[in-house]
């Protein structure tokens, strides 16, 4: 297990189902958060009493707490003390959060201590309801463990959010507590007034432990004084530094010893009033994320830029690159930036590179790419309105296309899918540190990719072309030395000037997270050499374990007969796969028989994650905004057909129900030609879509009133399918999977516990049945699967009914 394995495992705690359930339970009862943290600490083999030995300096605040911690640690280290420093978030790598003597702990050390803590928690989870700590809690426990093992003299601990109920506040006897400048932030957690926020911050005070604060406004200062009095600690107010916002001014205006001055001068805290010069490009970096800190950022920028512009000796173009995370008031911050007179404004999400797997440290599964990009487009709109431009921008999301010179651009606001793409456009090739576009596409992205990567594509021999779709070609191949059969998915790049197609990027990112016997396994990524014969654009191949069969192919072959026990096994494995990906907060979004693969040993694999995406729980009743143009039409659930954009796992379960029925009918059960037609077929099978069976459907969806939905239709799932499905338990499960209202649709967990799987005959292995079918269904059915005008339609749509003993099942009705 190496460093990347550790980081990938850590990332699963971002979407850990048990952790999220615990957060739900604790909401409204914040005192439970510290109780839970103590439990996790104990399970990790640590005692709260042991933390007393760390001589902790505990710091909170709204702005400046990270810098305060960094200065403090630097000074104490300069006096010969062995220091530990825990901060958040990280800029590049997770291990930046945990430092020994000012340096992020090494990868080997991080990996060693990570697995010590993780394995202890994993081994004890069954005895505690399967619970594992969420991402930040785990890292806090890990930091304590590292500092104890490394025997630091003292530890500087930065609070995550708030103070009173922050997981760092299990500390009983810190050496000293500090509070930096207070402001409005994280209001959904800490409260909507600065006084409420001050109460939360003052929660880190401990009896008899000296506490310090910078000068605060009267309201929050009174709250802090009351908290100190209640707690029984002294509270001292540091000198007023309000006028000295920048690091340089701070160093020069305080009369302190030369040794301390040297420490302050040597302190490195990137991203705070920082300038970087790369050739003719000058970067001004600041992590301001509140209105108050943005005001300071603007003052700093206006102070330092005139001299830099004079030194440039020519015309200067000012470009704003804006990237905000969380539920920030971006419009208010952008308003403060207007007086800076930028020539261009560029917006991008907090994604370093388009291929997220380049750096697992940068992955965030709690926020979807779609949501981040939507926020960027909203920020673009706000900027244009603030600058008196058209209310409706020419919303350009530059994933593909060239990078013309700035002078050739007519739009002064742009949105990019990642930071690298934005910087490449801004620098126009003038920043030698950034890779050129072709290098970035064909080399940089893949040098650090999480999966094994190789240039030796020649080690594979193509045997047959077994598939082709909109996004790539698939070949059966074998390893020339080992003979191992693999599937090579060639990513079509011909129309991708910017780089990798977004579907392939999504698939790689998702498959990095998912490791399960019922999910297809990505072995490595290969590329062919870039030569003059391919216009210096090598081909990219995703290398998968080979699966001999796809379910659609098997069902279209009259010689393949599934017994009831074998159908149970297929559906059990399919639901196991869905249960796993949903627990990891992933939606497949294209469940159909053609995307279900089966190995020669009878193991089912969910495949084709090109449309998959990580999902998150909606916050503050705002809802998510996912695209509803997903799922092949014949398997698309009614909520998507009606325009739903805030959806979840039920959309995959509907597809599972269609596939289950297809196990008997041998063909898709509802084959609509249009969305209107598909809704009609659904109504005829599942009953009319009305508020009586689906509460609120008439008010929630605008399309409900616009589309012609059949009236007076009774639910006939069991009646229509009983001619094919003889088992009553099977009919009942299909009926529950094909429920119109997604809120009432059965989930994968309950489906796996349905009587269908626990009645005779029990699910039986598929290996013996498949052993009589040696020819890969991909190869057997390859030609007819290429034809037809709808590339996403199921594989058997054009097959001759004469080739099967089953009735042609083009429509249920």
C-alpha positions in Angstrom: 0.0 0.0 0.0 1.7 3.2 -1.2 0.9 6.9 -0.6 -1.6 7.1 -3.5 -3.5 4.1 -2.0 -3.6 5.9 1.3 -4.9 9.1 -0.3 -7.6 7.2 -2.4 -8.7 5.4 0.8 -8.8 8.7 2.6 -11.0 10.2 -0.1 -13.6 7.5 0.4 -14.2 9.2 3.8 -15.5 12.2 2.0 -18.5 10.2 0.9 -18.5 7.6 3.6 -22.2 6.7 4.1 -21.9 6.0 7.8 -20.1 9.2 8.4 -22.7 11.2 6.6 -25.5 9.5 8.6 -23.7 10.4 11.8 -23.5 14.0 10.7 -27.2 13.9 10.1 -27.8 12.6 13.6 -25.6 15.2 15.1 -27.2 18.1 13.3 -29.3 19.9 15.9 -27.3 18.2 18.7 -23.8 19.6 18.2 -22.6 18.3 21.5 -22.7 14.8 20.0 -19.9 15.8 17.7 -17.3 15.9 20.4 -18.7 12.7 21.9 -18.3 10.9 18.6 -14.8 12.3 18.2 -13.8 10.9 21.5 -15.1 7.5 20.5 -13.2 7.6 17.2 -10.0 8.7 19.1 -10.3 5.8 21.5 -10.9 3.3 18.7 -7.8 4.6 17.0 -5.8 3.6 20.1 -5.4 7.1 21.5 -6.5 8.6 24.8 -7.6 12.1 25.4 -5.2 12.3 28.3 -2.3 11.7 26.0 -3.1 14.9 24.1 -2.1 16.8 27.2 1.5 16.0 26.6 1.5 17.8 23.3 1.5 21.3 24.8 -1.0 22.5 22.3 -1.5 26.0 21.1 -5.1 26.1 19.9 -6.1 28.9 17.5 -9.5 29.8 15.9 -10.9 32.9 14.2 -12.5 33.8 10.9 -9.5 35.3 9.1 -5.8 35.1 9.9 -5.9 32.0 12.1 -3.7 30.0 9.6 -1.2 32.8 9.3 -1.2 33.3 13.1 -0.4 29.6 13.5 2.3 29.7 10.8 4.1 32.7 12.5 3.8 31.1 15.9 5.2 27.8 14.8 8.1 29.5 13.0 9.0 31.5 16.1 8.9 28.5 18.4 10.9 26.3 16.0 13.5 29.0 15.8 14.0 28.8 19.6 14.9 25.1 19.2 11.6 23.4 19.9 10.4 20.4 17.9 7.1 21.5 16.5 4.0 20.0 15.1 1.5 22.0 13.1 -2.0 21.0 12.0 -3.8 23.2 9.5 -6.5 23.1 6.8 -7.2 23.1 4.0 -4.2 21.9 1.9 -3.2 23.7 -1.3 -1.5 20.8 -3.2 -1.1 17.7 -1.1 -3.0 16.4 1.9 0.2 15.9 3.9 0.7 19.7 4.0 -1.9 19.7 6.7 0.4 17.8 9.1 3.8 19.3 9.5 6.9 18.5 11.7 9.3 21.3 12.2 7.6 23.3 9.5 7.7 20.7 6.8 4.9 18.5 5.5 5.5 15.0 6.7 7.0 12.8 4.0 4.9 10.4 1.9 6.4 7.3 3.5 5.7 8.7 7.0 2.2 9.8 6.0 1.5 6.3 4.5 2.8 4.5 7.6 0.8 6.4 10.1 -2.3 6.6 7.9 -2.6 2.8 7.8 -1.9 2.4 11.5 -4.9 4.7 12.3 -7.2 3.6 9.4 -6.8 -0.1 10.1 -7.6 0.3 13.8 -10.8 2.1 12.9 -11.7 -0.3 10.2 -11.2 -3.3 12.6 -13.5 -1.8 15.1 -16.3 -0.4 12.9 -18.5 -3.5 13.0 -18.8 -3.2 16.7 -19.8 0.4 16.3 -22.5 0.2 13.7 -20.1 0.3 10.7 -19.2 3.9 11.5 -16.0 5.5 10.3 -15.0 9.1 10.9 -15.5 11.7 8.1 -12.6 13.2 6.2 -11.6 16.1 8.5 -12.2 14.1 11.7 -9.9 11.3 10.5 -7.1 13.8 9.6 -7.4 15.4 13.0 -7.0 12.0 14.7 -4.1 11.2 12.3 -2.4 14.5 13.2 -2.6 13.8 16.9 -1.2 10.3 16.3 1.7 11.6 14.3 2.6 14.3 16.8 2.6 11.8 19.6 4.6 9.2 17.7 7.1 11.9 16.5 7.4 13.2 20.1 7.0 16.9 19.3 7.7 19.4 22.1 4.5 21.3 21.2 1.7 21.3 18.6 0.0 24.3 17.0 -3.5 23.2 16.1 -5.7 25.3 13.8 -9.5 24.9 14.4 -11.4 23.6 11.3 -14.8 25.5 11.6 -16.0 27.4 14.6 -14.5 26.1 17.9 -17.0 24.9 20.4 -18.0 21.8 18.5 -15.0 21.5 16.2 -13.4 18.1 16.4 -10.1 19.7 17.4 -11.8 20.8 20.6 -11.4 17.5 22.3 -8.2 19.0 23.7 -8.6 19.3 27.5 -5.5 21.3 28.5 -4.0 23.4 25.8 -1.0 25.5 26.6 -2.7 28.7 25.3 -5.7 29.6 23.2 -5.9 32.3 20.5 -8.6 34.0 18.5 -7.8 35.9 15.3 -10.1 38.4 13.6 -13.8 37.5 13.6 -16.2 38.0 10.7 -19.2 36.5 9.0 -18.5 33.0 7.5 -20.0 29.5 7.6 -23.3 31.0 8.8 -25.3 27.8 8.2 -23.1 26.1 10.8 -22.0 28.9 13.2 -24.9 31.3 13.1 -26.0 34.3 11.1 -24.6 37.1 13.4 -21.1 37.9 14.4 -22.1 37.5 18.1 -23.3 33.9 17.5 -20.0 33.2 15.7 -18.0 34.7 18.6 -19.8 32.4 21.0 -18.8 29.4 18.8 -15.2 30.6 18.6 -15.0 31.2 22.4 -15.8 27.6 22.9 -12.1 26.7 22.7 -11.5 28.5 26.1 -10.4 26.2 28.9 -10.4 26.8 32.7 -7.1 28.3 33.8 -5.6 28.4 30.3 -4.6 31.9 29.1 -6.5 33.1 26.0 -5.6 35.9 23.6 -7.6 37.7 21.0 -7.1 40.5 18.6 -9.3 43.6 19.1 -12.8 42.7 18.0 -16.0 44.8 17.4 -17.9 45.6 20.6 -20.6 42.9 20.1 -18.4 39.9 19.6 -15.8 41.2 22.1 -18.4 41.2 24.8 -19.4 37.7 23.9 -15.8 36.5 24.2 -15.3 38.2 27.5 -18.5 36.5 28.9 -17.3 33.1 27.6 -13.9 33.6 29.3 -15.6 34.6 32.5 -17.9 31.6 32.4 -15.0 29.2 31.6 -12.7 30.6 34.2 -9.8 31.8 32.0 -8.0 35.0 31.5 -8.6 36.8 28.2 -6.0 39.3 26.9 -6.5 41.6 24.0 -3.5 41.9 21.6 -2.4 45.3 20.2 -4.6 46.7 17.5 -3.1 45.6 14.1 -6.2 46.6 12.1 -4.4 48.9 9.8 -1.6 46.4 9.0 -3.3 43.8 6.8 -0.4 42.7 4.7 2.4 40.5 5.9 5.1 43.0 5.0 3.5 45.8 6.9 3.1 43.5 9.9 6.8 42.7 10.0 7.9 46.3 9.7 5.6 48.0 12.1 5.9 46.0 15.3 8.9 46.7 17.6 10.1 43.2 18.4 13.5 41.4 18.8 15.7 40.9 15.8 15.4 37.1 16.3 11.6 37.2 16.1 11.7 39.6 13.1 13.9 37.1 11.3 11.3 34.3 12.1 8.5 36.4 10.7 10.5 37.2 7.6 11.3 33.6 7.0 7.7 32.3 7.5 6.3 30.8 4.3 2.5 30.7 4.0 1.6 30.5 0.3 -1.4 32.1 -1.2 -1.5 35.1 1.1 -0.6 38.4 -0.5 1.8 36.5 -2.7 3.5 37.5 -5.9 5.1 35.2 -8.4 6.9 36.2 -11.6 7.1 33.7 -14.4 8.8 35.4 -17.3 6.6 38.3 -18.5 3.6 37.0 -16.5 3.2 38.3 -12.9 0.8 36.5 -10.6 -0.8 38.1 -7.6 -2.2 35.4 -5.3 -4.5 35.8 -2.4 -6.9 33.4 -0.6 -9.5 36.0 0.4 -12.9 34.4 0.8 -14.9 36.9 2.9 -15.9 40.4 2.2 -13.5 41.7 4.9 -10.5 39.8 3.6 -11.4 40.8 0.1 -11.2 44.4 1.0 -7.7 43.8 2.4 -6.8 41.9 -0.8 -8.0 44.8 -3.0 -6.0 47.3 -0.9 -2.9 45.2 -1.2 -3.3 44.7 -5.0 -3.8 48.4 -5.6 -0.8 49.2 -3.5 1.7 46.8 -5.2 0.6 46.7 -8.9 1.5 50.3 -10.0 5.2 49.6 -9.4 5.1 46.3 -11.2 3.3 47.9 -14.2 5.9 50.6 -14.4 8.6 48.0 -14.4 6.9 46.1 -17.2 7.9 48.9 -19.6 4.9 48.5 -21.9 1.2 47.8 -22.2 -0.2 45.6 -19.4 -3.3 43.4 -19.5 -5.0 42.8 -16.1 -6.8 39.4 -15.9 -8.9 38.3 -12.9 -8.9 34.5 -12.2 -11.7 34.0 -9.7 -12.3 30.6 -8.0 -14.5 30.4 -4.9 -15.6 27.2 -3.0 -18.4 26.6 -0.6 -21.5 28.7 -0.1 -19.7 32.1 -0.3 -21.3 35.4 -1.2 -19.4 35.6 -4.5 -21.4 38.6 -5.8 -20.4 40.7 -2.8 -16.7 39.8 -3.2 -16.8 40.4 -6.9 -18.3 43.8 -6.3 -15.2 44.8 -4.3 -13.0 43.7 -7.2 -14.6 46.0 -9.8 -12.5 49.0 -8.9 -9.4 47.0 -9.8 -10.2 47.6 -13.5 -9.5 44.2 -15.0 -9.5 43.8 -18.7 -10.7 40.2 -18.6 -12.3 38.1 -15.9 -11.8 34.3 -16.0 -13.8 31.8 -13.8 -13.0 28.2 -13.1 -13.9 25.6 -10.4 -11.5 24.4 -7.8 -10.1 21.6 -10.1 -6.4 21.7 -10.8 -6.5 19.8 -14.0 -9.3 18.4 -16.1 -8.2 14.8 -15.4 -8.8 14.7 -11.7 -6.9 11.4 -11.2 -3.7 13.3 -11.9 -3.7 14.1 -8.2 -5.8 12.2 -5.8 -4.9 14.9 -3.1 -7.1 17.4 -5.1 -10.2 15.3 -5.3 -13.4 16.4 -3.7 -16.4 14.1 -4.0 -18.7 16.2 -1.8 -19.2 18.8 -4.6 -20.1 17.8 -8.2 -18.2 19.1 -11.2 -21.6 20.2 -12.6 -22.4 22.2 -9.5 -19.0 23.9 -9.5 -19.3 24.8 -13.2 -22.8 26.2 -12.6 -21.5 28.4 -9.8 -18.8 29.6 -12.2 -21.3 30.6 -14.8 -23.4 32.4 -12.1 -20.2 34.3 -11.1 -19.6 35.2 -14.7 -23.1 36.6 -14.9 -22.7 38.6 -11.7 -19.4 40.1 -13.0 -21.0 41.2 -16.2 -23.9 42.8 -14.4 -21.6 44.6 -12.0 -19.7 46.0 -14.9 -22.8 47.2 -16.7 -22.7 44.6 -19.4 -25.4 42.5 -21.0 -27.4 40.6 -18.5 -27.3 37.5 -20.6 -23.6 36.6 -21.2 -22.4 34.6 -24.1 -21.7 31.8 -21.6 -18.6 30.1 -23.0 -17.4 27.0 -21.2 -14.0 26.4 -22.8 -13.5 22.7 -22.6 -12.6 22.4 -26.3 -11.3 24.8 -28.9 -8.1 26.7 -29.5 -6.5 29.4 -27.5 -6.4 32.5 -29.6 -4.4 35.6 -28.6 -6.0 37.9 -26.1 -6.3 40.6 -28.7 -8.5 38.4 -30.8 -11.0 37.7 -28.1 -14.3 39.7 -28.2 -15.7 38.3 -24.9 -14.1 39.7 -21.8 -15.4 36.9 -19.4 -14.7 33.2 -19.8 -15.3 30.0 -17.9 -12.9 27.2 -18.0 -13.3 23.6 -16.6 -10.0 23.7 -14.5 -7.3 26.0 -13.2 -4.7 24.7 -15.7 -6.8 25.5 -18.7 -7.5 28.9 -17.4 -3.9 29.7 -16.7 -2.9 28.4 -20.2 -5.3 30.8 -21.8 -4.3 33.7 -19.5 -0.5 33.2 -20.1 -0.9 32.7 -23.9 2.2 30.5 -23.9 4.3 33.1 -22.1 4.6 31.2 -18.8 7.5 28.7 -19.2 6.5 26.9 -16.0 3.1 25.8 -17.5 3.2 22.9 -20.0 2.4 23.7 -23.5 -1.1 22.5 -24.6 0.0 19.4 -26.4 2.4 18.4 -23.7 -0.4 19.0 -21.1 -2.8 16.8 -23.0 -0.5 13.9 -23.9 2.1 13.9 -21.1 1.5 16.1 -18.1 -1.9 14.8 -17.4 -0.8 11.2 -17.4 2.6 11.3 -15.7 1.0 11.5 -12.3 -2.2 9.6 -13.1 -3.5 7.4 -10.3 -3.7 4.3 -12.4 -0.6 2.6 -13.8 0.3 4.2 -17.1 2.6 3.1 -19.9 3.8 4.1 -23.3 4.3 0.4 -24.4 1.0 -0.1 -26.2 2.8 -2.6 -28.4 2.7 -5.1 -25.5 -1.0 -5.7 -26.4 -2.2 -7.5 -29.5 -5.6 -6.5 -30.8 -7.8 -9.6 -31.6 -11.1 -8.1 -32.6 -13.1 -4.9 -32.6 -16.1 -5.6 -30.3 -17.8 -2.3 -29.9 -18.0 1.3 -30.9 -20.0 4.2 -29.6 -20.1 8.0 -29.6 -17.1 8.2 -27.2 -14.8 5.5 -28.3 -14.0 2.1 -29.9 -13.5 -1.1 -27.9 -11.2 -4.0 -28.9 -10.6 -7.4 -27.5 -6.8 -7.9 -27.0 -4.3 -10.0 -25.2 -1.0 -9.3 -23.5 1.7 -10.6 -25.8 3.8 -12.1 -23.0 1.2 -13.3 -20.5 -1.6 -14.0 -22.8 -4.0 -12.3 -20.5 -7.2 -11.1 -22.3 -8.1 -7.4 -21.9 -10.5 -4.9 -23.4 -9.0 -1.8 -24.9 -11.2 1.2 -25.0 -9.8 3.7 -27.4 -10.8 7.3 -26.6 -11.8 9.2 -29.7 -9.7 12.4 -29.7 -10.2 13.6 -33.3 -12.6 16.4 -32.3 -11.0 17.2 -29.0 -8.6 20.1 -29.5 -8.5 20.9 -25.8 -7.8 17.5 -24.6 -9.6 14.5 -23.2 -13.3 14.1 -23.7 -15.3 14.8 -20.6 -16.9 11.4 -20.6 -13.5 9.7 -20.4 -12.3 12.0 -17.7 -15.4 11.2 -15.7 -15.0 7.5 -16.2 -11.4 7.5 -15.0 -12.2 9.6 -12.0 -15.1 7.5 -10.9 -13.2 4.2 -11.5 -10.4 5.4 -9.3 -12.8 5.4 -6.4 -14.7 2.2 -7.1 -13.0 -1.2 -6.4 -15.6 -3.9 -6.2 -16.1 -7.4 -7.7 -19.3 -6.2 -9.4 -17.7 -3.1 -11.0 -15.5 -3.3 -14.1 -11.8 -3.0 -13.3 -9.6 -0.5 -15.0 -6.1 -2.0 -15.2 -4.1 0.9 -16.7 -4.0 3.6 -19.2 -1.9 3.3 -22.4 -1.0 5.6 -25.1 0.6 5.1 -28.5 3.6 7.2 -29.5 2.9 10.7 -31.0 4.5 10.7 -34.4 4.2 12.6 -37.7 1.9 9.9 -39.0 -0.7 10.7 -36.4 -0.1 14.4 -36.4 1.8 14.1 -33.2 -1.3 13.1 -31.3 -0.9 9.6 -29.8 -4.0 7.5 -29.1 -5.2 6.9 -25.5 -6.5 3.5 -24.5 -8.2 2.5 -21.2 -7.2 -1.1 -20.4 -9.9 -3.1 -18.6 -10.2 -6.7 -17.5 -11.9 -8.6 -20.3 -15.5 -9.7 -19.8 -16.7 -12.3 -22.3 -20.3 -11.4 -22.3 -22.7 -8.4 -22.0 -26.2 -9.1 -20.7 -27.9 -7.6 -23.8 -26.0 -10.0 -26.0 -26.8 -13.0 -23.9 -30.5 -12.1 -23.8 -30.6 -11.8 -27.6 -29.1 -15.2 -28.1 -31.8 -17.9 -28.2 -29.3 -20.6 -27.2 -28.7 -18.9 -23.8 -31.2 -20.1 -21.3 -31.4 -18.6 -17.7 -33.0 -20.6 -15.0 -34.8 -18.8 -12.2 -31.9 -19.4 -9.8 -29.5 -17.9 -12.4 -31.7 -14.9 -12.9 -31.6 -14.4 -9.1 -27.8 -14.5 -9.2 -27.7 -11.9 -12.0 -30.0 -9.5 -10.2 -28.2 -10.1 -6.9 -24.9 -9.2 -8.3 -26.4 -6.2 -10.2 -28.0 -4.9 -7.0 -24.8 -5.5 -5.1 -22.9 -3.3 -7.5 -25.5 -0.6 -7.3 -25.5 -0.8 -3.5 -21.8 -0.3 -3.5 -21.6 2.6 -5.9 -24.5 4.4 -4.2 -22.9 3.9 -0.8 -19.9 5.6 -2.3 -22.1 8.5 -3.6 -21.8 7.6 -7.3 -24.7 7.5 -9.8 -24.3 5.3 -12.8 -26.8 7.2 -14.9 -26.9 4.7 -17.8 -28.2 1.5 -16.4 -29.2 -0.8 -19.3 -28.5 -4.5 -20.2 -25.7 -3.5 -22.7 -23.8 -1.9 -19.8 -23.9 -5.0 -17.7 -20.9 -7.3 -18.4 -20.4 -10.9 -17.3 -17.1 -12.8 -17.1 -16.7 -16.4 -18.3 -16.7 -17.3 -14.6 -20.1 -15.8 -14.1 -19.2 -12.6 -12.3 -21.3 -9.6 -13.2 -19.6 -6.2 -13.7 -21.3 -2.8 -14.0 -19.6 -1.1 -16.9 -19.4 2.1 -18.9 -19.2 4.9 -16.3 -18.8 7.6 -18.9 -22.1 9.2 -17.7 -21.6 8.4 -14.1 -21.0 11.2 -11.5 -20.5 11.7 -7.8 -23.6 13.1 -6.1 -24.0 15.0 -2.9 -26.9 15.7 -0.6 -28.7 18.9 -1.3 -28.0 21.7 1.1 -30.2 24.5 2.5 -33.2 23.2 0.4 -31.6 24.7 -2.7 -31.3 21.3 -4.4 -28.8 20.0 -6.9 -28.7 20.9 -10.6 -27.7 17.8 -12.5 -28.5 17.3 -16.2 -31.5 15.2 -16.9 -30.2 14.2 -20.4 -28.9 10.9 -19.1 -29.9 7.3 -19.2 -30.8 5.6 -22.5 -34.4 6.5 -23.4 -35.8 3.0 -23.0 -34.4 2.8 -19.4 -35.0 6.4 -18.4 -37.2 6.9 -15.3 -40.2 9.2 -15.4 -38.7 11.8 -13.1 -35.9 12.5 -15.7 -38.4 12.5 -18.5 -40.3 15.2 -16.6 -37.2 17.3 -16.2 -36.0 16.4 -12.7 -32.5 17.8 -12.1 -32.2 17.1 -8.3 -32.1 13.3 -8.4 -30.3 10.4 -6.8 -30.0 6.6 -6.7 -33.6 5.9 -7.6 -32.8 6.6 -11.2 -30.5 3.7 -11.3 -33.0 1.4 -9.6 -35.6 2.1 -12.3 -33.0 0.9 -14.9 -32.5 -2.1 -12.6 -36.2 -2.9 -12.8 -36.3 -2.6 -16.5 -33.3 -5.0 -16.8 -34.9 -7.5 -14.3 -38.1 -7.6 -16.4 -35.9 -8.0 -19.5 -34.4 -11.2 -18.0 -37.7 -12.9 -18.9 -39.0 -10.9 -21.9 -35.5 -11.0 -23.5 -36.0 -7.5 -24.9 -36.5 -4.0 -23.4 -40.0 -3.7 -22.0 -40.7 -0.1 -23.0 -39.2 1.0 -26.4 -40.4 4.6 -26.9 -39.3 6.7 -29.9 -39.5 10.0 -28.1 -39.6 11.2 -24.6 -43.4 11.8 -24.9 -43.8 8.3 -26.3 -41.7 6.8 -23.5 -43.8 8.6 -20.8 -46.9 7.2 -22.5 -45.6 3.7 -22.4 -44.6 4.1 -18.7 -48.1 5.4 -17.9 -49.7 2.4 -19.7 -47.6 0.0 -17.7 -47.2 1.7 -14.3 -50.4 3.7 -14.2 -51.2 7.3 -14.9 -48.8 9.8 -13.4 -51.0 11.8 -10.9 -50.6 13.6 -7.6 -52.4 10.7 -5.9 -49.7 8.2 -6.7 -46.8 10.8 -6.9 -47.4 13.6 -4.4 -46.5 17.0 -5.7 -45.7 15.9 -9.3 -48.1 18.4 -10.8 -46.5 21.3 -9.0 -42.9 20.2 -9.1 -42.5 19.7 -12.9 -43.3 22.3 -15.4 -43.4 19.6 -18.1 -46.2 17.8 -16.3 -48.6 20.4 -17.6 -47.1 20.6 -21.1 -46.8 16.9 -22.0 -49.7 14.8 -23.0 -49.9 12.2 -20.2 -52.5 9.4 -20.5 -55.3 9.7 -18.0 -57.2 7.0 -16.2 -54.5 4.3 -16.6 -54.4 1.6 -13.9 -51.1 0.1 -12.7 -50.6 -3.1 -14.7 -47.0 -4.1 -14.0 -47.8 -7.5 -12.6 -50.7 -8.2 -15.0 -48.7 -7.3 -18.1 -45.6 -9.2 -17.1 -47.0 -12.4 -15.6 -47.2 -14.1 -19.0 -43.4 -13.9 -18.9 -42.5 -13.8 -15.2 -43.9 -16.8 -13.5 -42.3 -16.3 -10.1 -44.6 -14.1 -7.8 -41.7 -12.8 -5.8 -40.0 -11.7 -8.9 -43.1 -9.9 -10.1 -43.3 -8.2 -6.7 -39.7 -6.9 -6.8 -40.1 -5.7 -10.4 -43.2 -3.9 -9.3 -41.4 -2.2 -6.5 -38.5 -1.2 -8.7 -40.8 0.4 -11.3 -42.6 2.7 -8.9 -43.4 6.1 -10.4 -42.5 8.2 -7.4 -38.8 8.0 -6.9 -39.2 8.7 -3.2 -41.3 5.5 -2.9 -39.1 3.4 -5.2 -37.3 0.5 -3.4 -33.6 1.1 -2.8 -30.8 -1.5 -3.5 -30.4 -2.4 0.2 -34.1 -3.3 0.6 -34.1 -5.0 -2.8 -31.3 -7.3 -1.8 -33.3 -8.3 1.3 -36.5 -9.0 -0.8 -38.0 -12.5 -0.5 -37.1 -13.0 -4.2 -33.5 -13.7 -3.2 -34.3 -15.8 -0.1 -36.8 -18.2 -1.4 -36.3 -21.5 -3.3 -34.5 -21.9 -5.6 -31.6 -19.9 -4.1 -29.3 -17.9 -6.4 -27.0 -20.2 -8.3 -23.6 -19.8 -10.0 -23.6 -18.8 -13.7 -20.2 -20.5 -14.5 -21.7 -23.9 -15.6 -24.3 -22.3 -17.8 -21.8 -20.0 -19.5 -19.3 -22.7 -20.0 -21.4 -24.0 -22.9 -21.1 -20.6 -24.7 -17.4 -20.2 -25.6 -17.9 -17.5 -28.1 -17.8 -14.0 -26.7 -21.2 -12.4 -27.1 -19.4 -9.2 -28.1 -17.8 -10.9 -31.1 -20.9 -12.9 -31.9 -23.2 -9.8 -32.0 -20.7 -7.2 -33.1 -22.0 -6.5 -36.6 -25.7 -6.0 -35.8 -24.7 -3.9 -32.8 -23.1 -1.3 -35.1 -26.2 -0.6 -37.2 -29.1 1.7 -36.5 -29.5 5.4 -36.3 -29.6 5.6 -32.5 -26.2 4.7 -31.1 -27.4 4.6 -27.5 -30.2 2.2 -28.1 -30.0 -1.3 -26.7 -27.8 -3.7 -28.6 -30.6 -6.0 -29.8 -32.8 -3.4 -31.4 -32.2 -4.5 -35.0 -31.9 -8.2 -34.6 -34.0 -10.5 -36.6 -36.8 -12.0 -34.5 -36.4 -15.2 -36.5 -33.1 -15.9 -34.7 -34.8 -16.4 -31.4 -37.6 -18.6 -30.1 -38.7 -15.7 -27.9 -41.5 -13.4 -29.3 -40.4 -10.1 -30.7 -41.0 -7.7 -27.9 -40.7 -4.3 -29.5 -43.4 -2.8 -27.3 -45.1 -4.0 -24.2 -48.4 -2.8 -25.6 
